[in-house]
């Protein structure tokens, strides 16, 4: 009977150690994948934040053109460049970080990094929703824009003001998203190393 217990304990211990070794190997492999993936993501994020001023410039020009349109009393009050700027679009999509944040790799990430990545994903979703609002309002403004309507009737004035408000909100969310991405890049580089 003692031999059976010893054999059972030995087999159990051997199986447990083999399982633990395999789990350790898989965790190391997952950690390696997560670090490589995050280094690549850091590189992409860094490039995006370096060019974020371009979007800011386009949106600032669009807001100035919308202000000019709202204030215009005669067609001569608007230039063709301002008319073109009214219909500018700056779209943004949030990254899909599901493979990192809703799988095994998230358990390997430091909490600050996981939270920073979740903030980026959340900011991206808000940005997409805001762009949807800009796009739907823009569609309603296009006929006024195409007709170069000046001065605007009261109902049309409210519609252009609504479009301007959507652009302002979108601009603010772009700035928030860029801030979230920069914070995530700092966290990524601290944990995964800087991209080569």
C-alpha positions in Angstrom: 0.0 0.0 0.0 2.8 2.4 0.8 4.4 1.7 -2.5 1.2 2.6 -4.3 1.0 5.9 -2.4 4.7 6.7 -3.2 4.2 5.8 -6.8 1.0 7.9 -7.0 2.8 10.9 -5.3 5.8 10.5 -7.7 3.5 10.4 -10.8 1.5 13.3 -9.5 4.6 15.4 -8.7 6.1 14.6 -12.1 2.9 15.6 -13.9 2.6 18.7 -11.8 6.3 19.7 -12.5 5.8 19.0 -16.2 2.6 21.1 -16.3 4.4 23.9 -14.3 7.3 23.9 -16.7 5.0 24.0 -19.7 3.0 26.9 -18.1 6.3 28.8 -17.4 7.4 28.2 -21.0 4.1 29.5 -22.4 4.2 32.5 -20.0 7.7 33.4 -21.3 6.6 33.0 -24.9 3.5 35.1 -24.2 5.6 37.8 -22.5 8.1 37.8 -25.4 5.1 38.2 -27.9 3.6 41.0 -25.7 6.9 42.9 -25.6 7.5 42.5 -29.3 3.9 43.6 -30.1 4.1 46.6 -27.8 7.5 47.7 -29.2 5.9 47.8 -32.7 2.8 49.5 -31.3 5.1 52.1 -29.6 6.7 52.8 -32.9 3.4 53.3 -34.6 2.0 55.5 -31.8 5.2 57.6 -31.8 4.8 58.3 -35.5 1.2 59.2 -35.1 1.8 61.7 -32.2 4.7 63.3 -34.2 2.2 64.2 -37.0 -0.7 65.1 -34.8 0.0 68.8 -35.3 -1.1 68.4 -39.0 -4.6 67.4 -37.8 -4.6 70.3 -35.4 -3.7 72.7 -38.1 -6.4 71.4 -40.5 -9.1 71.6 -37.7 -8.0 75.1 -36.7 -8.3 76.2 -40.3 -11.7 74.5 -40.5 -13.0 76.3 -37.4 -11.7 79.6 -38.7 -13.5 79.0 -42.0 -16.7 78.1 -40.2 -16.4 81.3 -38.1 -16.0 83.3 -41.2 -19.0 81.7 -42.8 -21.2 82.3 -39.7 -20.1 86.0 -39.7 -20.3 86.5 -43.5 -22.9 88.9 -44.8 -22.0 88.9 -48.5 -20.4 86.3 -50.8 -17.3 88.5 -50.9 -16.8 87.8 -47.2 -15.6 84.2 -48.0 -12.6 83.1 -50.0 -12.5 79.9 -52.0 -9.8 78.6 -49.6 -12.2 79.2 -46.7 -15.0 77.4 -48.5 -12.8 74.4 -49.1 -11.6 74.4 -45.4 -15.2 74.2 -44.2 -15.5 70.7 -45.6 -12.2 69.4 -44.4 -12.3 66.1 -42.6 -9.9 64.6 -40.0 -10.9 61.1 -39.2 -9.3 59.0 -36.5 -9.7 55.4 -35.4 -8.8 53.9 -32.2 -6.4 50.9 -32.2 -7.9 47.5 -31.5 -6.0 46.4 -28.4 -8.3 43.4 -27.7 -5.5 40.8 -28.1 -3.6 42.5 -25.4 -6.3 43.7 -23.0 -8.8 40.9 -23.2 -6.5 37.9 -23.2 -3.7 36.3 -21.3 -1.1 39.0 -22.0 -2.8 41.6 -19.9 -1.9 39.5 -16.8 1.7 39.9 -17.7 1.6 43.7 -18.1 2.3 46.1 -15.2 -1.0 47.7 -14.0 0.0 51.2 -15.1 0.7 50.0 -18.7 -2.5 48.0 -18.9 -4.5 51.1 -17.7 -2.6 53.4 -20.2 -3.5 51.0 -23.0 -7.1 50.8 -21.9 -7.2 54.7 -21.9 -5.9 54.7 -25.5 -8.6 52.3 -26.6 -11.3 54.2 -24.8 -10.1 57.5 -26.3 -10.1 55.9 -29.7 -13.7 54.8 -29.3 -14.8 58.3 -28.2 -13.0 59.7 -31.2 -14.8 57.4 -33.6 -18.2 58.4 -32.1 -17.3 62.1 -32.4 -16.2 61.7 -36.0 -19.6 60.0 -36.7 -21.3 63.1 -35.3 -19.2 65.4 -37.4 -19.9 63.3 -40.5 -23.7 63.2 -40.0 -23.9 66.9 -39.3 -21.6 67.6 -42.3 -24.0 65.8 -44.6 -26.7 68.2 -43.6 -24.5 71.2 -44.2 -23.2 70.1 -47.6 -26.2 71.6 -49.5 -25.7 75.0 -47.9 -22.0 74.8 -48.6 -22.5 73.7 -52.2 -24.9 76.7 -52.7 -22.4 79.0 -51.1 -25.3 80.3 -48.9 -24.6 83.7 -47.6 -26.1 85.2 -45.5 -27.4 82.1 -43.7 -31.1 81.9 -42.8 -31.9 81.4 -39.1 -32.4 77.6 -39.4 -29.3 77.2 -41.6 -27.3 79.3 -39.2 -28.2 76.9 -36.3 -27.2 74.0 -38.5 -23.8 75.4 -39.3 -23.3 76.3 -35.6 -24.2 72.7 -34.7 -21.6 71.5 -37.3 -19.0 73.8 -35.7 -19.8 72.5 -32.2 -19.3 68.9 -33.5 -15.9 69.9 -35.0 -14.9 71.6 -31.7 -15.8 68.5 -29.7 -13.9 66.3 -32.2 -10.9 68.5 -31.9 -10.9 68.2 -28.2 -11.2 64.5 -28.3 -8.3 64.3 -30.8 -6.1 66.2 -28.3 -7.2 63.9 -25.5 -6.4 60.8 -27.6 -3.0 62.2 -28.5 -2.3 62.8 -24.7 -3.4 59.2 -23.9 -1.2 57.8 -26.7 1.8 59.7 -25.5 1.3 58.4 -21.9 1.0 54.9 -23.2 4.2 55.2 -25.3 6.0 56.2 -22.1 4.7 53.2 -20.2 5.3 50.8 -23.2 8.9 52.0 -23.6 9.6 51.6 -19.9 8.3 48.0 -19.9 9.0 46.6 -23.4 12.0 48.8 -24.4 12.2 51.3 -27.1 11.6 50.1 -30.7 14.6 49.5 -32.8 
